[in-house]
Amino acid sequence: MWGGPALGTSTCAVCSQPITRGIEFELDFGPARRLFMHGPCFFAWDGERRDAGGAGRPERAP
Ligand SMILES: [Zn+2]
């Protein structure tokens, strides 16, 4: 996992909005499997993932 200043080129995997400001998190699940999230969205997603027992699936219906 990587976090840094938003570059403005990524779309949040949680809320589907462009990440244009603040901190963006990059989660690398493999060569063709990268997700970007806003900082707050990442923490919300990560909390839900832990609540669900650790088998996290970041995809969700809007
Ligand atoms: Zn977001």
N, CA, C, O and the ligand as a Tripos MOL2 file, in Angstrom:
@<TRIPOS>MOLECULE
protein
  249   247    63     0     0
PROTEIN
NO_CHARGES

@<TRIPOS>ATOM
      1 N           0.8400   -1.1880    0.0000 N.3       1 MET1
      2 CA          0.0000    0.0000    0.0000 C.3       1 MET1
      3 C           0.8690    1.2300    0.0000 C.2       1 MET1
      4 O           1.9390    1.2620    0.6070 O.2       1 MET1
      5 N           0.3980    2.2220   -0.6800 N.am      2 TRP2
      6 CA          1.1520    3.4500   -0.8040 C.3       2 TRP2
      7 C           0.2090    4.6220   -0.6330 C.2       2 TRP2
      8 O          -0.9220    4.5890   -1.1190 O.2       2 TRP2
      9 N           0.6550    5.6390    0.0440 N.am      3 GLY3
     10 CA         -0.1650    6.8300    0.1920 C.3       3 GLY3
     11 C           0.6680    8.0660   -0.0700 C.2       3 GLY3
     12 O           1.8390    8.1230    0.3060 O.2       3 GLY3
     13 N           0.0820    9.0360   -0.7010 N.am      4 GLY4
     14 CA          0.8210   10.2500   -0.9760 C.3       4 GLY4
     15 C          -0.1080   11.3410   -1.4600 C.2       4 GLY4
     16 O          -1.3200   11.1450   -1.5420 O.2       4 GLY4
     17 N           0.4490   12.4670   -1.7730 N.am      5 PRO5
     18 CA         -0.3790   13.5810   -2.2550 C.3       5 PRO5
     19 C          -1.1150   13.1940   -3.5270 C.2       5 PRO5
     20 O          -0.5540   12.5180   -4.3890 O.2       5 PRO5
     21 N          -2.3580   13.6130   -3.6470 N.am      6 ALA6
     22 CA         -3.1480   13.3040   -4.8280 C.3       6 ALA6
     23 C          -2.5010   13.9190   -6.0630 C.2       6 ALA6
     24 O          -2.0580   15.0680   -6.0520 O.2       6 ALA6
     25 N          -2.4600   13.1190   -7.1300 N.am      7 LEU7
     26 CA         -1.8790   13.5930   -8.3820 C.3       7 LEU7
     27 C          -2.9420   14.1250   -9.3300 C.2       7 LEU7
     28 O          -2.6320   14.7720  -10.3300 O.2       7 LEU7
     29 N          -4.2010   13.8450   -9.0050 N.am      8 GLY8
     30 CA         -5.2850   14.3220   -9.8480 C.3       8 GLY8
     31 C          -5.5380   13.4540  -11.0610 C.2       8 GLY8
     32 O          -6.2840   13.8430  -11.9600 O.2       8 GLY8
     33 N          -4.9250   12.2820  -11.0980 N.am      9 THR9
     34 CA         -5.0630   11.4160  -12.2740 C.3       9 THR9
     35 C          -5.8040   10.1300  -11.9410 C.2       9 THR9
     36 O          -6.0060    9.2940  -12.8220 O.2       9 THR9
     37 N          -6.2080    9.9550  -10.7000 N.am     10 SER10
     38 CA         -6.8070    8.6950  -10.2710 C.3      10 SER10
     39 C          -8.2700    8.8920   -9.9140 C.2      10 SER10
     40 O          -8.7090    9.9930   -9.5800 O.2      10 SER10
     41 N          -9.0110    7.7910   -9.9930 N.am     11 THR11
     42 CA        -10.4070    7.7930   -9.5850 C.3      11 THR11
     43 C         -10.5550    6.8980   -8.3700 C.2      11 THR11
     44 O         -10.0140    5.7940   -8.3310 O.2      11 THR11
     45 N         -11.2900    7.3780   -7.3810 N.am     12 CYS12
     46 CA        -11.4560    6.6430   -6.1450 C.3      12 CYS12
     47 C         -12.2840    5.3850   -6.3830 C.2      12 CYS12
     48 O         -13.3490    5.4420   -6.9960 O.2      12 CYS12
     49 N         -11.7920    4.2530   -5.8960 N.am     13 ALA13
     50 CA        -12.4940    2.9830   -6.0730 C.3      13 ALA13
     51 C         -13.7010    2.8750   -5.1580 C.2      13 ALA13
     52 O         -14.5600    2.0180   -5.3630 O.2      13 ALA13
     53 N         -13.7760    3.7290   -4.1560 N.am     14 VAL14
     54 CA        -14.8620    3.6480   -3.1910 C.3      14 VAL14
     55 C         -16.0280    4.5390   -3.6070 C.2      14 VAL14
     56 O         -17.1740    4.0900   -3.6470 O.2      14 VAL14
     57 N         -15.7400    5.7850   -3.9100 N.am     15 CYS15
     58 CA        -16.8160    6.7310   -4.1920 C.3      15 CYS15
     59 C         -16.8610    7.1450   -5.6610 C.2      15 CYS15
     60 O         -17.7340    7.9190   -6.0540 O.2      15 CYS15
     61 N         -15.9410    6.6470   -6.4720 N.am     16 SER16
     62 CA        -15.9420    6.8640   -7.9230 C.3      16 SER16
     63 C         -15.7330    8.3250   -8.3140 C.2      16 SER16
     64 O         -16.0390    8.7210   -9.4390 O.2      16 SER16
     65 N         -15.2180    9.1120   -7.3920 N.am     17 GLN17
     66 CA        -14.9240   10.4990   -7.7050 C.3      17 GLN17
     67 C         -13.4270   10.6430   -7.9810 C.2      17 GLN17
     68 O         -12.6200    9.8900   -7.4360 O.2      17 GLN17
     69 N         -13.0610   11.5950   -8.8140 N.am     18 PRO18
     70 CA        -11.6380   11.8370   -9.0450 C.3      18 PRO18
     71 C         -10.9370   12.2610   -7.7610 C.2      18 PRO18
     72 O         -11.4950   12.9790   -6.9310 O.2      18 PRO18
     73 N          -9.7150   11.8040   -7.6240 N.am     19 ILE19
     74 CA         -8.9340   12.1790   -6.4510 C.3      19 ILE19
     75 C          -8.0590   13.3500   -6.8550 C.2      19 ILE19
     76 O          -7.0100   13.1820   -7.4770 O.2      19 ILE19
     77 N          -8.5080   14.5310   -6.4900 N.am     20 THR20
     78 CA         -7.8330   15.7220   -6.9730 C.3      20 THR20
     79 C          -7.1680   16.5150   -5.8630 C.2      20 THR20
     80 O          -6.4380   17.4720   -6.1200 O.2      20 THR20
     81 N          -7.4250   16.1110   -4.6320 N.am     21 ARG21
     82 CA         -6.8340   16.8850   -3.5440 C.3      21 ARG21
     83 C          -6.6490   15.9830   -2.3360 C.2      21 ARG21
     84 O          -7.2310   14.9020   -2.2610 O.2      21 ARG21
     85 N          -5.8470   16.4280   -1.4080 N.am     22 GLY22
     86 CA         -5.6040   15.6560   -0.2010 C.3      22 GLY22
     87 C          -4.6690   14.4960   -0.4690 C.2      22 GLY22
     88 O          -3.7800   14.5630   -1.3180 O.2      22 GLY22
     89 N          -4.8930   13.4410    0.2730 N.am     23 ILE23
     90 CA         -4.0360   12.2650    0.1740 C.3      23 ILE23
     91 C          -4.7470   11.1850   -0.6180 C.2      23 ILE23
     92 O          -5.9450   10.9670   -0.4350 O.2      23 ILE23
     93 N          -4.0260   10.5110   -1.4920 N.am     24 GLU24
     94 CA         -4.5910    9.3540   -2.1570 C.3      24 GLU24
     95 C          -3.8210    8.1150   -1.7100 C.2      24 GLU24
     96 O          -2.6120    8.1560   -1.4810 O.2      24 GLU24
     97 N          -4.5520    7.0280   -1.5940 N.am     25 PHE25
     98 CA         -3.9460    5.7490   -1.2660 C.3      25 PHE25
     99 C          -3.9750    4.8660   -2.4980 C.2      25 PHE25
    100 O          -4.9620    4.8260   -3.2320 O.2      25 PHE25
    101 N          -2.8850    4.1640   -2.7100 N.am     26 GLU26
    102 CA         -2.8310    3.2170   -3.8040 C.3      26 GLU26
    103 C          -2.6640    1.8240   -3.2160 C.2      26 GLU26
    104 O          -1.7410    1.5670   -2.4420 O.2      26 GLU26
    105 N          -3.5580    0.9420   -3.5890 N.am     27 LEU27
    106 CA         -3.4860   -0.4430   -3.1440 C.3      27 LEU27
    107 C          -3.1480   -1.3010   -4.3460 C.2      27 LEU27
    108 O          -3.8170   -1.2520   -5.3780 O.2      27 LEU27
    109 N          -2.1130   -2.0760   -4.1940 N.am     28 ASP28
    110 CA         -1.6100   -2.8740   -5.3100 C.3      28 ASP28
    111 C          -1.9180   -4.3390   -5.0500 C.2      28 ASP28
    112 O          -1.3250   -4.9670   -4.1730 O.2      28 ASP28
    113 N          -2.8520   -4.8740   -5.8240 N.am     29 PHE29
    114 CA         -3.2380   -6.2740   -5.6770 C.3      29 PHE29
    115 C          -2.5810   -7.1430   -6.7370 C.2      29 PHE29
    116 O          -2.8410   -8.3450   -6.7940 O.2      29 PHE29
    117 N          -1.7550   -6.5690   -7.5580 N.am     30 GLY30
    118 CA         -1.1140   -7.3360   -8.6100 C.3      30 GLY30
    119 C          -0.8220   -6.4300   -9.7940 C.2      30 GLY30
    120 O          -1.1570   -5.2450   -9.7880 O.2      30 GLY30
    121 N          -0.1880   -7.0090  -10.8150 N.am     31 PRO31
    122 CA          0.2690   -6.1980  -11.9550 C.3      31 PRO31
    123 C          -0.8480   -5.4020  -12.6140 C.2      31 PRO31
    124 O          -0.6340   -4.2620  -13.0270 O.2      31 PRO31
    125 N          -2.0400   -5.9880  -12.7180 N.am     32 ALA32
    126 CA         -3.1290   -5.3050  -13.4090 C.3      32 ALA32
    127 C          -4.2590   -4.9970  -12.4530 C.2      32 ALA32
    128 O          -5.4160   -4.8880  -12.8580 O.2      32 ALA32
    129 N          -3.9280   -4.8620  -11.2140 N.am     33 ARG33
    130 CA         -4.9840   -4.7420  -10.2060 C.3      33 ARG33
    131 C          -4.5610   -3.6780   -9.2110 C.2      33 ARG33
    132 O          -4.0010   -3.9720   -8.1540 O.2      33 ARG33
    133 N          -4.8380   -2.4560   -9.5680 N.am     34 ARG34
    134 CA         -4.4890   -1.3540   -8.6850 C.3      34 ARG34
    135 C          -5.7270   -0.5290   -8.3950 C.2      34 ARG34
    136 O          -6.5350   -0.2440   -9.2790 O.2      34 ARG34
    137 N          -5.8500   -0.1590   -7.1490 N.am     35 LEU35
    138 CA         -6.9830    0.6650   -6.7500 C.3      35 LEU35
    139 C          -6.4630    1.9350   -6.1050 C.2      35 LEU35
    140 O          -5.4590    1.9300   -5.3930 O.2      35 LEU35
    141 N          -7.1610    3.0080   -6.3690 N.am     36 PHE36
    142 CA         -6.8480    4.2860   -5.7340 C.3      36 PHE36
    143 C          -8.0390    4.7180   -4.8920 C.2      36 PHE36
    144 O          -9.1930    4.4980   -5.2580 O.2      36 PHE36
    145 N          -7.7390    5.3260   -3.7800 N.am     37 MET37
    146 CA         -8.8130    5.7820   -2.8950 C.3      37 MET37
    147 C          -8.4170    7.0880   -2.2340 C.2      37 MET37
    148 O          -7.2420    7.3670   -1.9980 O.2      37 MET37
    149 N          -9.4600    7.8930   -1.9380 N.am     38 HIS38
    150 CA         -9.2370    9.0310   -1.0580 C.3      38 HIS38
    151 C          -8.8120    8.5170    0.3230 C.2      38 HIS38
    152 O          -9.1250    7.3840    0.6890 O.2      38 HIS38
    153 N          -8.1190    9.3300    1.0670 N.am     39 GLY39
    154 CA         -7.7380    8.9410    2.4250 C.3      39 GLY39
    155 C          -8.9400    8.5210    3.2640 C.2      39 GLY39
    156 O          -8.9620    7.4090    3.7930 O.2      39 GLY39
    157 N          -9.9470    9.3990    3.3960 N.am     40 PRO40
    158 CA        -11.1170    9.0420    4.2160 C.3      40 PRO40
    159 C         -11.8390    7.8080    3.6780 C.2      40 PRO40
    160 O         -12.3270    6.9870    4.4540 O.2      40 PRO40
    161 N         -11.9090    7.6750    2.3630 N.am     41 CYS41
    162 CA        -12.5860    6.5240    1.7620 C.3      41 CYS41
    163 C         -11.8050    5.2580    2.0810 C.2      41 CYS41
    164 O         -12.3930    4.2120    2.3570 O.2      41 CYS41
    165 N         -10.4980    5.3510    2.0430 N.am     42 PHE42
    166 CA         -9.6910    4.1770    2.3550 C.3      42 PHE42
    167 C          -9.9570    3.7030    3.7700 C.2      42 PHE42
    168 O         -10.1290    2.5080    4.0080 O.2      42 PHE42
    169 N          -9.9920    4.6340    4.7060 N.am     43 PHE43
    170 CA        -10.1820    4.2310    6.1030 C.3      43 PHE43
    171 C         -11.5750    3.6520    6.3130 C.2      43 PHE43
    172 O         -11.7410    2.7080    7.0850 O.2      43 PHE43
    173 N         -12.5740    4.2050    5.6370 N.am     44 ALA44
    174 CA        -13.9310    3.6560    5.7330 C.3      44 ALA44
    175 C         -13.9680    2.2510    5.1410 C.2      44 ALA44
    176 O         -14.5400    1.3300    5.7240 O.2      44 ALA44
    177 N         -13.3510    2.1080    3.9800 N.am     45 TRP45
    178 CA        -13.3370    0.8040    3.3120 C.3      45 TRP45
    179 C         -12.5590   -0.2140    4.1380 C.2      45 TRP45
    180 O         -12.9700   -1.3640    4.2870 O.2      45 TRP45
    181 N         -11.4470    0.2280    4.6600 N.am     46 ASP46
    182 CA        -10.6050   -0.6870    5.4310 C.3      46 ASP46
    183 C         -11.3230   -1.1240    6.7020 C.2      46 ASP46
    184 O         -11.2040   -2.2780    7.1130 O.2      46 ASP46
    185 N         -12.0670   -0.2150    7.3270 N.am     47 GLY47
    186 CA        -12.8350   -0.5670    8.5090 C.3      47 GLY47
    187 C         -13.9030   -1.5920    8.1960 C.2      47 GLY47
    188 O         -14.1030   -2.5420    8.9540 O.2      47 GLY47
    189 N         -14.5990   -1.4010    7.0660 N.am     48 GLU48
    190 CA        -15.6310   -2.3600    6.6730 C.3      48 GLU48
    191 C         -15.0120   -3.7050    6.3430 C.2      48 GLU48
    192 O         -15.5670   -4.7560    6.6610 O.2      48 GLU48
    193 N         -13.8630   -3.6570    5.7040 N.am     49 ARG49
    194 CA        -13.1930   -4.8910    5.3250 C.3      49 ARG49
    195 C         -12.8290   -5.7010    6.5730 C.2      49 ARG49
    196 O         -12.9740   -6.9230    6.6080 O.2      49 ARG49
    197 N         -12.3530   -4.9840    7.5900 N.am     50 ARG50
    198 CA        -11.9930   -5.6880    8.8260 C.3      50 ARG50
    199 C         -13.2480   -6.2370    9.5050 C.2      50 ARG50
    200 O         -13.2420   -7.3520   10.0280 O.2      50 ARG50
    201 N         -14.3080   -5.4590    9.4930 N.am     51 ASP51
    202 CA        -15.5560   -5.9200   10.0940 C.3      51 ASP51
    203 C         -16.0680   -7.1690    9.3950 C.2      51 ASP51
    204 O         -16.6860   -8.0340   10.0170 O.2      51 ASP51
    205 N         -15.8060   -7.2550    8.1000 N.am     52 ALA52
    206 CA        -16.3100   -8.3840    7.3230 C.3      52 ALA52
    207 C         -15.4430   -9.6190    7.4950 C.2      52 ALA52
    208 O         -15.7650  -10.6750    6.9510 O.2      52 ALA52
    209 N         -14.3770   -9.5120    8.2190 N.am     53 GLY53
    210 CA        -13.5710  -10.6910    8.5030 C.3      53 GLY53
    211 C         -12.2840  -10.7690    7.7120 C.2      53 GLY53
    212 O         -11.6030  -11.7940    7.7310 O.2      53 GLY53
    213 N         -11.9460   -9.7060    7.0210 N.am     54 GLY54
    214 CA        -10.6500   -9.6790    6.3630 C.3      54 GLY54
    215 C         -10.6690  -10.0610    4.8980 C.2      54 GLY54
    216 O          -9.7070   -9.7830    4.1820 O.2      54 GLY54
    217 N         -11.7370  -10.6910    4.4310 N.am     55 ALA55
    218 CA        -11.8000  -11.0700    3.0190 C.3      55 ALA55
    219 C         -12.3840   -9.9130    2.2270 C.2      55 ALA55
    220 O         -13.5130   -9.9850    1.7420 O.2      55 ALA55
    221 N         -11.6220   -8.8690    2.1030 N.am     56 GLY56
    222 CA        -12.1500   -7.6500    1.5250 C.3      56 GLY56
    223 C         -12.3350   -7.7050    0.0290 C.2      56 GLY56
    224 O         -11.4750   -8.1990   -0.7000 O.2      56 GLY56
    225 N         -13.4520   -7.1980   -0.4190 N.am     57 ARG57
    226 CA        -13.6830   -6.9890   -1.8460 C.3      57 ARG57
    227 C         -14.0290   -5.5260   -2.0150 C.2      57 ARG57
    228 O         -15.1180   -5.0970   -1.6330 O.2      57 ARG57
    229 N         -13.1340   -4.7710   -2.5710 N.am     58 PRO58
    230 CA        -13.3590   -3.3290   -2.6690 C.3      58 PRO58
    231 C         -14.5110   -2.9390   -3.5800 C.2      58 PRO58
    232 O         -15.0730   -1.8530   -3.4380 O.2      58 PRO58
    233 N         -14.8680   -3.8160   -4.5160 N.am     59 GLU59
    234 CA        -15.9710   -3.4690   -5.4070 C.3      59 GLU59
    235 C         -17.2790   -3.4400   -4.6360 C.2      59 GLU59
    236 O         -17.5320   -4.2550   -3.7500 O.2      59 GLU59
    237 N         -18.0820   -2.4880   -5.0010 N.am     60 ARG60
    238 CA        -19.4020   -2.4230   -4.3910 C.3      60 ARG60
    239 C         -20.3210   -1.6830   -5.3450 C.2      60 ARG60
    240 O         -19.8770   -0.8890   -6.1740 O.2      60 ARG60
    241 N         -21.5760   -1.9510   -5.2150 N.am     61 ALA61
    242 CA        -22.5370   -1.2530   -6.0530 C.3      61 ALA61
    243 C         -22.6220    0.1990   -5.6070 C.2      61 ALA61
    244 O         -22.5100    0.4960   -4.4180 O.2      61 ALA61
    245 N         -22.8150    1.0810   -6.5380 N.am     62 PRO62
    246 CA        -22.9130    2.5050   -6.1760 C.3      62 PRO62
    247 C         -24.1170    2.7970   -5.2970 C.2      62 PRO62
    248 O         -24.3360    3.9450   -4.9100 O.2      62 PRO62
    249 ZN        -13.4060    8.4790   -2.4150 Zn       63 ZN63
@<TRIPOS>BOND
     1     1     2 1
     2     2     3 1
     3     3     4 2
     4     3     5 am
     5     5     6 1
     6     6     7 1
     7     7     8 2
     8     7     9 am
     9     9    10 1
    10    10    11 1
    11    11    12 2
    12    11    13 am
    13    13    14 1
    14    14    15 1
    15    15    16 2
    16    15    17 am
    17    17    18 1
    18    18    19 1
    19    19    20 2
    20    19    21 am
    21    21    22 1
    22    22    23 1
    23    23    24 2
    24    23    25 am
    25    25    26 1
    26    26    27 1
    27    27    28 2
    28    27    29 am
    29    29    30 1
    30    30    31 1
    31    31    32 2
    32    31    33 am
    33    33    34 1
    34    34    35 1
    35    35    36 2
    36    35    37 am
    37    37    38 1
    38    38    39 1
    39    39    40 2
    40    39    41 am
    41    41    42 1
    42    42    43 1
    43    43    44 2
    44    43    45 am
    45    45    46 1
    46    46    47 1
    47    47    48 2
    48    47    49 am
    49    49    50 1
    50    50    51 1
    51    51    52 2
    52    51    53 am
    53    53    54 1
    54    54    55 1
    55    55    56 2
    56    55    57 am
    57    57    58 1
    58    58    59 1
    59    59    60 2
    60    59    61 am
    61    61    62 1
    62    62    63 1
    63    63    64 2
    64    63    65 am
    65    65    66 1
    66    66    67 1
    67    67    68 2
    68    67    69 am
    69    69    70 1
    70    70    71 1
    71    71    72 2
    72    71    73 am
    73    73    74 1
    74    74    75 1
    75    75    76 2
    76    75    77 am
    77    77    78 1
    78    78    79 1
    79    79    80 2
    80    79    81 am
    81    81    82 1
    82    82    83 1
    83    83    84 2
    84    83    85 am
    85    85    86 1
    86    86    87 1
    87    87    88 2
    88    87    89 am
    89    89    90 1
    90    90    91 1
    91    91    92 2
    92    91    93 am
    93    93    94 1
    94    94    95 1
    95    95    96 2
    96    95    97 am
    97    97    98 1
    98    98    99 1
    99    99   100 2
   100    99   101 am
   101   101   102 1
   102   102   103 1
   103   103   104 2
   104   103   105 am
   105   105   106 1
   106   106   107 1
   107   107   108 2
   108   107   109 am
   109   109   110 1
   110   110   111 1
   111   111   112 2
   112   111   113 am
   113   113   114 1
   114   114   115 1
   115   115   116 2
   116   115   117 am
   117   117   118 1
   118   118   119 1
   119   119   120 2
   120   119   121 am
   121   121   122 1
   122   122   123 1
   123   123   124 2
   124   123   125 am
   125   125   126 1
   126   126   127 1
   127   127   128 2
   128   127   129 am
   129   129   130 1
   130   130   131 1
   131   131   132 2
   132   131   133 am
   133   133   134 1
   134   134   135 1
   135   135   136 2
   136   135   137 am
   137   137   138 1
   138   138   139 1
   139   139   140 2
   140   139   141 am
   141   141   142 1
   142   142   143 1
   143   143   144 2
   144   143   145 am
   145   145   146 1
   146   146   147 1
   147   147   148 2
   148   147   149 am
   149   149   150 1
   150   150   151 1
   151   151   152 2
   152   151   153 am
   153   153   154 1
   154   154   155 1
   155   155   156 2
   156   155   157 am
   157   157   158 1
   158   158   159 1
   159   159   160 2
   160   159   161 am
   161   161   162 1
   162   162   163 1
   163   163   164 2
   164   163   165 am
   165   165   166 1
   166   166   167 1
   167   167   168 2
   168   167   169 am
   169   169   170 1
   170   170   171 1
   171   171   172 2
   172   171   173 am
   173   173   174 1
   174   174   175 1
   175   175   176 2
   176   175   177 am
   177   177   178 1
   178   178   179 1
   179   179   180 2
   180   179   181 am
   181   181   182 1
   182   182   183 1
   183   183   184 2
   184   183   185 am
   185   185   186 1
   186   186   187 1
   187   187   188 2
   188   187   189 am
   189   189   190 1
   190   190   191 1
   191   191   192 2
   192   191   193 am
   193   193   194 1
   194   194   195 1
   195   195   196 2
   196   195   197 am
   197   197   198 1
   198   198   199 1
   199   199   200 2
   200   199   201 am
   201   201   202 1
   202   202   203 1
   203   203   204 2
   204   203   205 am
   205   205   206 1
   206   206   207 1
   207   207   208 2
   208   207   209 am
   209   209   210 1
   210   210   211 1
   211   211   212 2
   212   211   213 am
   213   213   214 1
   214   214   215 1
   215   215   216 2
   216   215   217 am
   217   217   218 1
   218   218   219 1
   219   219   220 2
   220   219   221 am
   221   221   222 1
   222   222   223 1
   223   223   224 2
   224   223   225 am
   225   225   226 1
   226   226   227 1
   227   227   228 2
   228   227   229 am
   229   229   230 1
   230   230   231 1
   231   231   232 2
   232   231   233 am
   233   233   234 1
   234   234   235 1
   235   235   236 2
   236   235   237 am
   237   237   238 1
   238   238   239 1
   239   239   240 2
   240   239   241 am
   241   241   242 1
   242   242   243 1
   243   243   244 2
   244   243   245 am
   245   245   246 1
   246   246   247 1
   247   247   248 2
@<TRIPOS>SUBSTRUCTURE
     1 MET1         2 RESIDUE 1 A MET
     2 TRP2         6 RESIDUE 1 A TRP
     3 GLY3        10 RESIDUE 1 A GLY
     4 GLY4        14 RESIDUE 1 A GLY
     5 PRO5        18 RESIDUE 1 A PRO
     6 ALA6        22 RESIDUE 1 A ALA
     7 LEU7        26 RESIDUE 1 A LEU
     8 GLY8        30 RESIDUE 1 A GLY
     9 THR9        34 RESIDUE 1 A THR
    10 SER10       38 RESIDUE 1 A SER
    11 THR11       42 RESIDUE 1 A THR
    12 CYS12       46 RESIDUE 1 A CYS
    13 ALA13       50 RESIDUE 1 A ALA
    14 VAL14       54 RESIDUE 1 A VAL
    15 CYS15       58 RESIDUE 1 A CYS
    16 SER16       62 RESIDUE 1 A SER
    17 GLN17       66 RESIDUE 1 A GLN
    18 PRO18       70 RESIDUE 1 A PRO
    19 ILE19       74 RESIDUE 1 A ILE
    20 THR20       78 RESIDUE 1 A THR
    21 ARG21       82 RESIDUE 1 A ARG
    22 GLY22       86 RESIDUE 1 A GLY
    23 ILE23       90 RESIDUE 1 A ILE
    24 GLU24       94 RESIDUE 1 A GLU
    25 PHE25       98 RESIDUE 1 A PHE
    26 GLU26      102 RESIDUE 1 A GLU
    27 LEU27      106 RESIDUE 1 A LEU
    28 ASP28      110 RESIDUE 1 A ASP
    29 PHE29      114 RESIDUE 1 A PHE
    30 GLY30      118 RESIDUE 1 A GLY
    31 PRO31      122 RESIDUE 1 A PRO
    32 ALA32      126 RESIDUE 1 A ALA
    33 ARG33      130 RESIDUE 1 A ARG
    34 ARG34      134 RESIDUE 1 A ARG
    35 LEU35      138 RESIDUE 1 A LEU
    36 PHE36      142 RESIDUE 1 A PHE
    37 MET37      146 RESIDUE 1 A MET
    38 HIS38      150 RESIDUE 1 A HIS
    39 GLY39      154 RESIDUE 1 A GLY
    40 PRO40      158 RESIDUE 1 A PRO
    41 CYS41      162 RESIDUE 1 A CYS
    42 PHE42      166 RESIDUE 1 A PHE
    43 PHE43      170 RESIDUE 1 A PHE
    44 ALA44      174 RESIDUE 1 A ALA
    45 TRP45      178 RESIDUE 1 A TRP
    46 ASP46      182 RESIDUE 1 A ASP
    47 GLY47      186 RESIDUE 1 A GLY
    48 GLU48      190 RESIDUE 1 A GLU
    49 ARG49      194 RESIDUE 1 A ARG
    50 ARG50      198 RESIDUE 1 A ARG
    51 ASP51      202 RESIDUE 1 A ASP
    52 ALA52      206 RESIDUE 1 A ALA
    53 GLY53      210 RESIDUE 1 A GLY
    54 GLY54      214 RESIDUE 1 A GLY
    55 ALA55      218 RESIDUE 1 A ALA
    56 GLY56      222 RESIDUE 1 A GLY
    57 ARG57      226 RESIDUE 1 A ARG
    58 PRO58      230 RESIDUE 1 A PRO
    59 GLU59      234 RESIDUE 1 A GLU
    60 ARG60      238 RESIDUE 1 A ARG
    61 ALA61      242 RESIDUE 1 A ALA
    62 PRO62      246 RESIDUE 1 A PRO
    63 ZN63       249 GROUP 0 **** ****
